[in-house]
Amino acid sequence: MPLKIGLDTSFVVGLLDDKDIWHLPALELQAAFQPREGQLYIFDCVLSEVISTLARRTHEKRRQAELTTLLEQLKTKFRVAIPTDLPATI
């Protein structure tokens, strides 16, 4: 039976944002997952928190231009649908 892994906000944000304090540990953890047979899950509440965290951090650190790129990475890496009619800034 394949391993089922629920992803946490800190891991997802760390994986996407190379300026995040957890970026390197997230990359290491991702590498550890790859050789194993398993299914990764990202719950709706985590997805919502990831988007909120990325929006808040990019706004607070005056990196708003990076938000679109980070959201595109989220869509690509985790195959999630994000509405395209979201405002570009907070």
Secondary structure by P-SEA (a helix, b strand, c coil): cbbbbbbcaaaaaaaccccccaaaaaaaaaaaacccbbbbbbcaaaaaaaaaaaaaaaaaaccccaaaaaaaaaaacccccccccccccc
